[in-house]
């Protein structure tokens, strides 16, 4: 049986959280819709329950102690988890929700346009999307799964390979009209748009073209592919983009690929989830759906995943015909 005697009342924690966020009792009172005296009493009650002061009081000013700063970081994360769980319950009282972390541009360019297909097939499931650039600990974050780029080496997690990455150098047709590119060496002196999470991407591309990369690389750093795509369309420089992100712009003539086909990236796109959540029904439904969808869209699932996807699709079609 869990002991709750060290768990302060939620109203005390909310008052403390609001004071730490706003920096004052006045700000916390406005944030919570309470009087300043009520917020002050709640803080004093929390300090009494914890057995130590959380603030240094000087006239009307509060300065948090180091212990308060540490406590706030932990409490804020816990309150976020409670809020997320409550919102999930309200949105789907039957319990069919999936909290998914996903790379920003993958979410907007690939996943979001296809989610209606999933939701129509699984009307009892709701998906909560949060963008993340890097991996994290599933023990410390409230996510059921993540779509990420890299290798299948996430500790304590299971993985489904979605597709390998191929990178294509692209630029605006207007830029290429001014600076024609007949070989990789012609990129010398041009602005090469770069992503901090792919520091070696341009070097790999030049090697794939059989040419040494320029030293130093002349470029602009951007933290998202979506920003890089717009920069390339505007003629700011040459972007090195995953094939799946560049298709629409190339088809519409807003970007043009350079030289030969793209080169392999250093990793792949994966769906990962903590082993303890493998049996979660919304996760299983999403896992099966994305495997089938990747195979249908030809994004390059590996052989085993493609076989699994075909089996899932065949089973689904068989069930549909039986009904």
SVG drawing of the C-alpha trace seen along z (x, -y; Angstrom):
<svg xmlns="http://www.w3.org/2000/svg" viewBox="-20 -45 60 59">
<polyline fill="none" stroke="black" stroke-width="0.4" points="0.0,0.0 1.4,-3.4 2.0,-5.9 0.7,-9.4 1.6,-11.2 4.5,-13.0 2.3,-14.1 1.3,-17.8 -2.2,-18.9 -2.4,-19.9 -3.5,-23.5 -0.2,-24.0 1.9,-22.7 -0.1,-24.8 0.6,-27.9 4.3,-27.1 4.5,-26.4 2.7,-29.7 5.1,-31.7 8.1,-30.1 6.8,-30.6 5.7,-34.2 8.4,-35.3 6.0,-36.9 3.0,-36.3 1.2,-39.0 1.8,-37.2 0.8,-33.9 -2.4,-35.3 -3.4,-36.7 -2.4,-33.4 -4.5,-31.3 -7.4,-33.7 -6.7,-33.9 -5.9,-36.7 -2.3,-37.5 -2.9,-36.6 -4.3,-33.2 -1.2,-32.4 1.0,-33.5 -0.9,-31.1 -0.6,-28.3 3.2,-28.8 3.5,-28.8 1.5,-25.6 3.7,-23.9 6.9,-25.0 5.5,-23.8 4.6,-20.4 8.1,-20.1 9.8,-21.3 12.0,-23.9 11.7,-27.4 11.5,-27.6 12.0,-31.3 14.1,-34.0 11.8,-36.8 13.1,-40.4 10.3,-43.0 7.8,-42.1 10.3,-40.2 10.7,-36.4 13.9,-34.7 13.7,-31.0 16.3,-28.8 18.4,-26.3 16.2,-23.6 13.2,-25.4 14.7,-25.5 15.3,-21.8 11.9,-21.1 10.3,-23.3 11.9,-21.4 10.6,-18.1 7.1,-19.5 6.7,-21.2 7.3,-17.9 4.9,-16.1 2.2,-18.7 2.7,-18.5 2.1,-14.8 -1.1,-15.2 -2.3,-17.8 -1.5,-15.6 -3.3,-12.6 -6.3,-14.7 -6.6,-16.1 -6.2,-12.7 -9.0,-11.3 -11.3,-14.2 -10.5,-13.8 -11.0,-10.0 -12.7,-8.7 -12.6,-5.2 -8.8,-5.2 -7.6,-5.0 -5.0,-7.6 -1.4,-7.6 1.2,-10.1 3.7,-10.3 6.9,-12.3 7.9,-13.0 10.5,-15.0 8.9,-18.4 9.2,-18.3 8.3,-14.6 5.2,-15.4 4.1,-18.3 5.2,-16.9 4.5,-13.2 2.5,-12.2 -0.1,-14.9 -1.5,-14.7 -1.9,-10.9 -3.4,-10.8 -7.0,-11.2 -6.5,-7.7 -5.5,-6.3 -8.2,-8.0 -10.9,-6.9 -9.7,-3.3 -9.5,-3.7 -12.2,-6.1 -11.7,-5.1 -8.1,-6.3 -6.8,-9.8 -3.2,-10.8 -1.4,-13.5 1.6,-14.8 4.6,-16.6 7.7,-17.5 11.1,-16.4 14.5,-16.8 16.4,-14.2 15.8,-11.0 15.1,-11.0 14.4,-8.5 11.0,-6.9 11.2,-6.7 11.4,-10.4 9.0,-11.6 5.3,-10.9 5.4,-9.4 4.3,-6.1 6.5,-6.1 8.7,-8.3 9.5,-8.6 13.1,-9.6 16.1,-9.5 19.3,-7.5 20.0,-3.9 18.0,-1.1 20.0,-1.4 17.6,-3.1 18.1,-1.4 15.1,0.3 13.0,-0.2 11.7,1.9 12.0,0.6 10.2,0.6 12.3,-0.5 10.3,-2.9 12.7,-3.7 16.3,-4.5 17.2,-8.1 18.6,-9.3 19.8,-12.8 19.4,-15.0 21.0,-18.3 18.4,-20.8 18.3,-24.5 15.9,-27.1 15.9,-27.0 16.7,-30.7 19.9,-30.2 21.0,-27.4 20.4,-29.6 22.8,-32.1 25.3,-29.5 25.1,-26.4 26.2,-23.2 27.7,-20.6 29.8,-18.8 30.2,-18.8 33.2,-21.1 30.9,-23.8 29.4,-24.1 32.6,-25.7 31.7,-29.2 28.0,-28.6 26.0,-28.7 25.4,-25.2 22.4,-25.1 23.1,-22.8 21.4,-21.1 23.1,-20.9 21.8,-17.4 23.4,-16.2 26.9,-17.7 28.5,-15.3 25.8,-15.2 27.5,-17.5 30.8,-15.6 28.9,-12.3 27.2,-13.9 30.5,-15.1 32.0,-11.6 29.0,-10.1 29.7,-12.3 33.3,-11.3 34.6,-14.7 36.3,-16.2 34.1,-18.6 35.2,-22.3 37.2,-23.4 35.7,-25.1 32.0,-24.5 30.4,-27.8 26.9,-27.7 24.0,-28.8 22.9,-26.7 19.2,-26.0 17.5,-23.8 14.6,-22.4 14.3,-20.9 11.1,-23.0 13.1,-26.2 15.8,-24.9 13.3,-24.1 11.9,-27.6 15.4,-29.1 16.3,-27.0 13.2,-28.0 14.0,-31.6 17.4,-31.2 19.5,-31.5 21.6,-28.5 21.7,-24.8 19.8,-22.4 20.6,-18.8 17.2,-17.2 15.8,-13.8 14.1,-12.6 10.7,-12.3 10.8,-15.9 11.8,-17.3 9.4,-15.5 6.6,-18.0 8.8,-21.0 10.7,-19.2 7.5,-18.1 6.1,-21.7 9.3,-23.1 10.2,-25.2 13.3,-23.2 15.6,-21.3 17.8,-18.4 21.6,-18.7 23.7,-16.0 23.1,-12.3 20.5,-10.7 20.8,-11.2 23.3,-9.6 22.5,-7.3 22.1,-9.1 23.9,-7.9 20.8,-6.6 17.1,-5.6 13.7,-6.7 12.4,-4.5 9.3,-4.1 10.5,-3.3 8.5,-2.5 9.4,-1.3 9.3,2.5 6.9,2.2 4.3,0.6 4.5,3.1 1.0,4.3 -0.7,0.9 -3.6,1.2 -3.4,-2.3 0.3,-1.8 -0.2,1.6 -2.8,0.1 -0.6,-2.8 2.4,-0.5 0.5,1.7 -1.0,-1.2 2.3,-3.0 3.9,0.2 1.2,0.7 1.2,-3.0 4.9,-3.1 4.8,0.0 1.8,-1.4 3.6,-4.8 6.8,-3.1 8.9,-4.9 11.3,-2.0 10.5,0.3 13.2,3.0 12.3,6.5 11.1,7.9 9.0,4.8 7.6,4.9 6.6,8.6 5.0,7.8 3.1,4.9 1.8,7.1 0.7,9.6 -1.1,6.9 -2.8,5.5 -3.9,9.0 -5.3,9.7 -7.2,6.4 -8.7,7.0 -9.7,10.5 -11.4,9.2 -13.2,6.5 -14.5,9.1 -15.7,11.4 -17.8,8.5"/>
</svg>
